[in-house]
Amino acid sequence: MINCPLSLTEFLSFTISIADSLGNVHALNIIHKDINPSNIVVNPDAKLLKIIDFGIASRLPCENPTLKNPEQLD
């Protein structure tokens, strides 16, 4: 593994990609549960980012909230 620092522009680009990717995963009602540096694979030459190891991820049930009159909550 070669450890070379990223420029600020590259770093911000990857952090935005991580946030976008996690947003897409969460939109599918999936929670990764183990986000850490070893589960984020980056290939700066190919500008490729992957989030890996969904082994302990959970799928959240879809909820359909029902609006009720607060007086009926008792």
C-alpha positions as CSV (number, residue, x, y, z in Angstrom):
1,M,0.0,0.0,0.0
2,I,1.4,3.3,-1.0
3,N,0.5,6.1,1.3
4,C,0.6,9.5,-0.4
5,P,-1.3,12.6,0.8
6,L,-4.1,14.0,-1.3
7,S,-4.3,17.6,-2.3
8,L,-7.1,19.6,-0.6
9,T,-9.1,19.5,-3.8
10,E,-8.8,15.7,-4.1
11,F,-9.6,15.2,-0.5
12,L,-12.7,17.3,-0.7
13,S,-13.8,15.6,-3.9
14,F,-13.5,12.2,-2.2
15,T,-15.3,13.3,1.0
16,I,-18.2,14.6,-1.1
17,S,-18.2,11.3,-3.0
18,I,-18.3,9.4,0.3
19,A,-21.2,11.5,1.6
20,D,-23.1,11.1,-1.7
21,S,-22.6,7.4,-1.7
22,L,-23.8,7.0,1.9
23,G,-26.8,9.2,1.0
24,N,-27.6,6.8,-1.8
25,V,-27.3,3.8,0.5
26,H,-29.4,5.4,3.2
27,A,-32.0,6.3,0.6
28,L,-32.4,2.5,0.1
29,N,-33.0,2.2,3.8
30,I,-29.6,0.5,4.4
31,I,-27.4,1.4,7.3
32,H,-23.7,0.3,6.9
33,K,-22.9,0.2,10.6
34,D,-19.1,0.0,10.1
35,I,-17.9,3.0,8.3
36,N,-14.2,3.4,8.9
37,P,-11.1,4.1,6.8
38,S,-10.5,0.4,6.0
39,N,-14.0,0.1,4.5
40,I,-13.5,3.0,2.1
41,V,-11.3,2.1,-0.9
42,V,-10.0,4.9,-3.0
43,N,-8.2,4.8,-6.4
44,P,-7.1,8.4,-6.9
45,D,-5.7,7.7,-10.4
46,A,-9.0,6.3,-11.6
47,K,-10.9,8.7,-9.4
48,L,-12.8,5.7,-8.0
49,L,-14.3,5.3,-4.6
50,K,-15.9,2.2,-3.1
51,I,-17.6,1.6,0.2
52,I,-17.1,-2.1,1.1
53,D,-17.9,-4.6,3.8
54,F,-21.7,-4.4,4.2
55,G,-21.5,-7.6,6.3
56,I,-23.2,-6.1,9.4
57,A,-25.4,-3.7,7.5
58,S,-29.1,-3.4,8.3
59,R,-32.1,-2.8,6.1
60,L,-34.5,-0.5,7.8
61,P,-38.2,-1.2,7.4
62,C,-40.1,1.4,5.4
63,E,-42.3,3.4,7.7
64,N,-45.5,5.1,6.6
65,P,-46.1,7.8,9.3
66,T,-49.7,8.5,10.1
67,L,-50.7,12.0,11.0
68,K,-53.1,12.1,13.9
69,N,-54.8,14.7,15.9
70,P,-52.6,15.2,19.1
71,E,-55.8,15.0,21.2
72,Q,-56.2,11.4,20.0
73,L,-52.8,10.2,21.1
74,D,-53.8,9.5,24.7
